[in-house]
Amino acid sequence: MKKILLLIYFLSFHVISELTLEITQGTEDPYRVAIIKFSGADKAATDIQKVVFDNLLRTGEFTIFDDEDLLSIPQIEEDIVFNDFRILDIDFLVMGQVKDDGLNVAVEYQVFDISKAKKIRTSTVYGIPNKDRQLAHYVSDGIYQEITGIPGIASTKILYVTEANNFKLLISDADGNNEQVLLESPEPIISPSWSPDSKKVAYVSFETGIAKVYIQDIASGKRDVAIENSSQISSPAWSPDGKFLSLTMYQDGNAEIYILNLKNKNLTRLTNHYAIDTESTWSPKGSKIMFTSGRSGSPQLYELDLKKFNSRPKRITFDGNYNAKGSYLPNNEGIVFVHRADTNFQIALKYFNENFVRPLTDAQMDESPSISPNGNVIVYAIKDDGMGLLSGVTLSGAKFRLPASKGAVREPAWSGYLK
Amino acid sequence: MFFLKNKFNFIVVIMFLASCSSMNVTEEQVYSGNVKTVKASSSTSNNINYDSMAVFANATVYFEFDKSNLTSKSIQTLKSAVNALNENSSIMITLSGHADERGTREYNLALGQRRAEAVSDYFVLNGISKDRITVRSYGEERPLAYGQDEESYSKNRRVEIN
């Protein structure tokens, strides 16, 4: 009845520092949501509402109606004429009031279910000075969760690396704004990874001349090498309980996967093969480790069952000549990875109950996929005219780009929920 | 019913009102996530001995995509390197392995290491003591050529001997 097959919101890709939304294909049956112009403090209300719009549009799951599209514009709850929204096939209505006392901004918003002619949510978010975007992210997450039943990810963060005059490890909001520097170094930084509580990051830095894994506390900046060892160490990944770090060690010359107990620093060796074994990652419950191995002659993904004593790695990718850097969907229903069928590197998805690979992107050099904590969006690195940029794709098919940062951007890693 | 979470110094209160069982009422405070910037300084032990460089020119050997085996051309280069090392027993060498940008960064780091190890193995097989050799990889992080074509890629798949 309300199928919109192709939504095209195309803003120029050349606008730097502005979010570029390129929703090439949203879901076939998007939620139709009216958002009335937020009342109160004019400037703040406009800015906050714009961020909420963009956040919801970027999910690819909404068609949004603003004041200009509507038959009536209620200013207060009592004025809502539900029939005016039903005629337009609108499912939900959102109203908001912005309160600005000159020091702090707060937003109160209400969500109405049109078919039931009923208020289903009323929420207040209290902001802190100069963090109106954050406030808007909380509002969009509330609206998103109320309508879809799934937690929103607008208030989560992304970690990534840039290279210009030097290398930087940066943290930003999920929409690429509010960028802050975690680490600056004259030498390469690779493989950033979040602790499950999103308070710490692990990464590989070449600052001593060889690859070493560091763990850094985000708020204090305190950092340590994960293992004191003279050989190269890389590819850190936290276990879901935060107690272990899987990593790749090169002490006998070849890449092998180990698990480091962060408390007592004990090491357990997981792989033993003359081929490359690296890029380990944990299943959502921590019972399995997936990794990339060259043991079949080309890079492919393998899985190890940690609950079985001496279990042998089981190959899990068979289509394509290069399958690497896998990660599990948070619901453990499948994996996302870098896939090459012929010559192009794409981001692909494979559900465990299907026997085929679903390519999610179609450029030539897409890499480093990282999945949002709600499992709905994948952020990844692309090369556009030789330049590194970040892109996103939702499982519903919407695509977007994050604002260009200074320098070549690469290796995004999505945080967990920060609330 | 309501519950409190204090983990990030902010409070989320969710009350499911009994009188209105299907409406969610929430109140939350934006969390101020502080970020501290750290500046790393390079402590690379890249001291190249210029005395030894006078007699032992730097050399580079090249590889095929996703391969770490030595080509016959590489072996010619390495033979003269072995001679130079035999003539100057005080020379220490560093083998730095590299990969082209295709494929994932961690796999390429491991591949660069494999290439450097392949060169190291050749030296050891030809009588050079392992103690004189340092092996390391930069993966795809230190390209020599920046083009996205086979010509650039072939220059980047290399082991540098210094």
Interface residues (C-beta under 8 A of the other chain):
Chain A: K118 K119 I120 R121 T122 S123 T124 V125 Y126 G127 I128 K131 Q134 L135 Y138 G142 E146 K157 I171 Q180 V181 L182 L183 E184 S185 P186 E187 P188 I190 S191 D197 V204 S205 F206 E207 T208 G209 I210 A211 Q216 I218 A219 S220 G221 R223 Q232 S234 S235 T248 Y250 G253 N254 A255 I276 T278 E279 T292 G294 S298 P299 Y322 A324 K325 V338 F345 M365 E367 S368 K383 G386 R410 E411 L418 K419
Chain B: K5 K7 F8 V12 S22 M23 N24 V25 T26 E27 E28 Q29 V30 Y31 S32 G33 N34 V35 K36 T37 V38 K39 A40 S41 S42 S43 T44 S45 N46 D66 E101 R102 G103 T104 R105 E106 Y107 L109 A110 L111 Q113 R114 E117 S120 V135 R136 S137 Y138 G139 E141 R142 Y146 G147 Q148
